[in-house]
Amino acid sequence: MNTTTKQTDTKQAETAAGRAAGGAWGGSNPVAVISGASQGLGLALARGLAERGWSLVIDARTADRLAAVRAELAELTTVVALPGDVTDDAHRADLAEAASELGGASLLVNNASSLGGSPMPTLAAFPLEALAETFAVNVVAPLALTQLLLPQLRQHGGEVVNISSDAAVEPYEGWGGYGASKAALDHASAILGLEESQVRVWAVDPGDLRTQMHQDAFPGEDISDLPLPETVVPGFLRLIDERRPSGRYQASDLLPRGRVAEVAEASEASEASGLEVA
C-alpha cells in the first residue's frame, strides 16, 4: 500500500468515525454547500443542517435576502454566504474555495433551479435562449459545481444531492423544458453515482411544496394547501444519516409515517385543485 492510499484510507476512517450511531455526524463540524439557499427548500435544508451544527457555504442570486439568511443561521453555526449565479464560472470557484477554507465539503446540495419562464411555455413556443438557460442552470451548473467539489467530497466520503422533480419522469403539458432538464440531471446523477465509488450521489424528488418556484409555475393560483418545504427536511436528513446507496429517491418515502400522511393529504388536495407536481 503506497502513502497516498494510506492517507486516503485514514481520512475515510476518520470520516466514518465522525458519524455517530444512526449515521448522524459526531465529529468536527462537517461542511455543506447549498445553492439557492435564500428561500424555499434550499433555505429549509440550510436551517435543518445548521441546527445539527453543519458549517454552511450558501449562495443565491438575491444578495439582500441571502444576507438575511446568513444573519439568521450565523446564530447557530459558521456560515459563508456568497451572492451570485451558479452558471458563473468564477462564482462556482468562489464557492469551492470557501468550502475548502472551512475544511472541505462533505455535502453538496444542488438546489438552484430555473423553470424557464412564468407561465411556462409549451415546447413549440419555448424560446431557445430560455431553454438553453434552463439547461445551463438545471444541468450544466450542478455538474460543474460537482466537478469542482469532487476532490473535497472524495476526501470526506461525502454526498451530492441533486434536487429533482416528478416532472423528470412524468410528462406534464407545459413542463417540457423544466422536465427535460431535470430528466437530464437525474440521468447524470445516476451515471456519476456509478463512476464515483467514494461519494454518494442522490437525485431526490421533494414532491409538491409551497415555494415561490411552484407559485411561479402556477401564477395567480392558490397553492396555500401545499406543504411547506420544512415538512420534507427530515427525509433528506435521514438520507444523509443512513448514507443510502447512490440512486433516485422520493423525499416522502424517507419521512416518518405521520409526516408522510401529512404530506400525502396536501398532495391529494393539490391534485384535486388541478395543480401538478413541480
Buried (B, 14 or more C-beta within 10 A) or exposed (E): EEEEEEEBEEBBEEBEEBBEEEBBBEEEBBBBBBBBBBBBBBBBBBBBBBEBBBBBBBBBBEEEBBBEBBEBBBEBBBBBBBBBBBBEEEBBEBBBBBBBEBBBBBBBBBBBBBBBBEEBBEEEEBEEEBBEBBBBBBBBBBBBBBEBBBEBBBBBBBBBBBBBBBBBBEEBEBBBBBBBBBBBBBBBBBEBBEEBEBBBBBBBBBBBBBBEBBBBBBEEEEBEBBBBBBBBBBBBBBBBBEBBEBEBBBBBEBBEEEBBEBBBEBBEBBEEEEBBBB
